[in-house]
Amino acid sequence: DYSGPTFRGTYTWIPTGKTTIATTLYRDVAPLEDIQSRFVLTTGVNIRPQWDVTSKISVRGNVEYVKWDYRGDQTLGANFEHRVRAVGAGVIYKPTRNILVQGTYQHEDRTSTIPTGDYKVDYFIVEGRLGF
């Protein structure tokens, strides 16, 4: 039962041949994480700089702020929202065209209008990809 505007706009700035900064501003209906809500409206912005150190190694950053607006929760009898701030960095190693190894660190800080909904978390991700 949602009506209203949604959008996603991305601007990519390439100040040098080795540096890229992508900025995205969005408002969208997101997948539900809470089965009691009818829908979730997300509004956010992220900035993702990347520096290609060499042809095989890149360093990437991430700064993001997003508001998750849960609407129509029948259990709580009201709407609620989470605000998530995230910052992270990672290294990408691509030894060949078909192989990629990536390590990422991210810190998230969520505040919520639900008393038990706040959290702070740090996590690391190691990822590998093989292309065929």
C-alpha positions in Angstrom: 0.0 0.0 0.0 2.8 2.5 -0.8 2.5 5.4 -3.2 5.1 8.0 -3.6 8.3 8.8 -5.5 11.3 6.5 -5.6 14.6 7.2 -7.2 18.2 6.2 -7.5 20.8 8.5 -8.9 24.5 7.8 -9.2 27.3 10.3 -10.1 30.7 8.9 -10.9 33.7 11.3 -10.9 37.0 10.2 -12.3 39.5 13.0 -11.4 42.5 10.9 -12.6 43.0 7.7 -14.5 43.5 5.8 -11.3 40.9 7.4 -9.0 37.2 7.0 -9.1 34.5 8.4 -6.7 31.0 7.1 -7.0 28.2 8.8 -5.1 24.6 7.4 -5.0 21.5 9.1 -3.6 18.4 7.0 -3.3 14.9 6.5 -2.0 13.4 3.1 -2.6 11.1 0.4 -1.2 13.3 -2.2 0.3 12.9 -5.9 1.0 11.3 -6.6 4.3 13.6 -7.7 7.2 10.7 -7.5 9.7 7.8 -9.8 8.8 5.3 -7.7 10.8 5.8 -4.5 8.7 4.0 -4.0 5.4 6.9 -2.3 3.7 10.2 -0.5 4.3 11.1 2.8 2.7 14.9 3.4 2.5 16.5 6.8 2.0 20.2 7.1 1.9 23.4 8.3 0.4 26.8 6.5 -0.1 30.2 7.6 -1.3 32.6 5.0 -2.7 36.1 6.1 -3.6 38.5 3.8 -5.3 42.2 4.2 -6.1 43.8 1.8 -8.5 47.3 1.5 -7.0 48.5 -0.8 -9.8 46.7 -2.7 -12.6 46.2 -5.6 -10.2 45.7 -3.9 -6.8 42.9 -1.4 -5.8 42.0 0.2 -2.5 38.3 1.0 -2.0 36.4 3.0 0.6 32.8 3.3 1.6 30.8 5.9 3.6 27.1 5.4 3.9 24.1 6.8 5.7 20.6 5.2 5.3 17.3 5.6 7.1 15.1 2.5 7.1 11.5 3.6 7.7 9.3 0.5 8.6 5.6 1.2 8.0 2.5 -0.6 9.0 3.9 -2.8 11.9 0.9 -4.4 13.4 2.7 -5.8 16.4 4.1 -2.5 17.7 1.0 -0.6 16.6 3.2 2.1 15.0 5.9 2.8 12.5 9.5 2.8 13.5 12.8 3.6 11.9 16.5 2.6 12.0 19.3 4.9 11.0 22.5 3.2 9.9 25.9 4.9 9.5 28.6 2.8 8.0 32.3 3.3 7.1 34.6 0.8 5.6 37.7 0.1 3.5 39.0 -2.8 1.4 41.7 -4.1 -0.8 41.1 -5.8 -4.2 43.7 -8.0 -5.8 43.0 -9.2 -9.4 46.0 -11.2 -10.5 44.3 -12.3 -13.8 41.2 -11.3 -15.7 39.3 -14.2 -14.2 40.5 -14.2 -10.6 39.6 -11.7 -7.9 40.4 -11.7 -4.2 39.0 -9.0 -1.9 39.3 -8.2 1.8 36.9 -5.6 3.4 36.5 -4.1 6.8 33.3 -2.3 7.8 32.0 -0.5 10.9 28.2 0.0 11.3 26.4 2.1 13.9 22.6 1.8 14.0 20.3 3.9 16.1 16.6 3.0 16.3 13.3 4.3 17.6 12.8 0.8 19.1 14.5 0.6 22.5 16.4 -2.6 21.7 17.2 -1.8 18.1 20.6 0.0 18.5 23.8 -1.7 17.7 27.5 -1.2 16.8 29.3 -3.8 14.8 32.7 -4.3 13.1 33.1 -7.0 10.5 35.6 -8.4 8.0 34.8 -10.1 4.8 37.2 -12.1 2.6 35.9 -12.9 -0.8 37.2 -14.8 -3.8 35.8 -15.0 -7.4 36.6 -17.2 -10.3 35.3 -16.3 -13.7 34.8 -18.7 -16.6 
